[in-house]
Amino acid sequence: MSKKAKKPAFAMSRRKRDGLILACLLLAAFFILLDHSKLNNFLTSRYKLEDSNSADFEKYNAKMFLVTNVVDGDTLDINVPDDGKDYTRIRLWGVDTPETKDPRTGVAFYGPEASEFTTKQALDKDVTIYLVENDTRDKYHRLLAYILLPDKRFLNEVLIEEGFGYADYRFKHDFYNKYKRLESSAKRNKKGLWKEVTVDKMPQWRQKYELKDLN
């Protein structure tokens, strides 16, 4: 008499196998839907950003506005409503002046001088705003701009040229290399903050660049 063959210990019933296949298919479908959801969110946010950039460019670029407030050496307000406020806050492209209002850092070296300089140059004056078409806002939703003063100089450049601010190496922009050259000249001629500034008095982001160069 032949003995009945035993099933291997790892053998799986058809019902279990079908159930496992179904679970795998459902999991695959879930990840596909998740990827589609992420893609839709990405596309939606991108289209909103493009629409926002386009609207900003049409609203502000190459137009003249009155400066109503100076927040800091590199930040000011103009007289046009934005984001539910009766003004638009502008952060200057390509320049970083020492802080005076940031509670995390306090008043930084040469901050008051930079704020005073911007106040004298721009407050209560009509300036012309120029934007980068596809990059009009920073992460705080401030308008990013080059500001042309009534005397036909750009405030961004003058701040660096006269030593009231640093060329901002963190973000690329249309005049990135020019601003680096302006800073090199100010540093070489010990203008403004470059007369007495030491690495420990610089903004933290700039200290990293300076220490890197020293190494």
Secondary structure by P-SEA (a helix, b strand, c coil): cccccccccccccaaaaaaaaaaaaaaaaaaaaaaaaaaaaaaaaaaaaaaaaaaaaaacccbbbbbcccccccccccccccccccbbbbbbcccccccccccccccccaaaaaaaaaaaacccbbbbbbbcccccccccccccccccccccccaaaaaaaaccccccccccccaaaaaaaaaaaaaaaccccccccccccccaaaaaaaaaaac
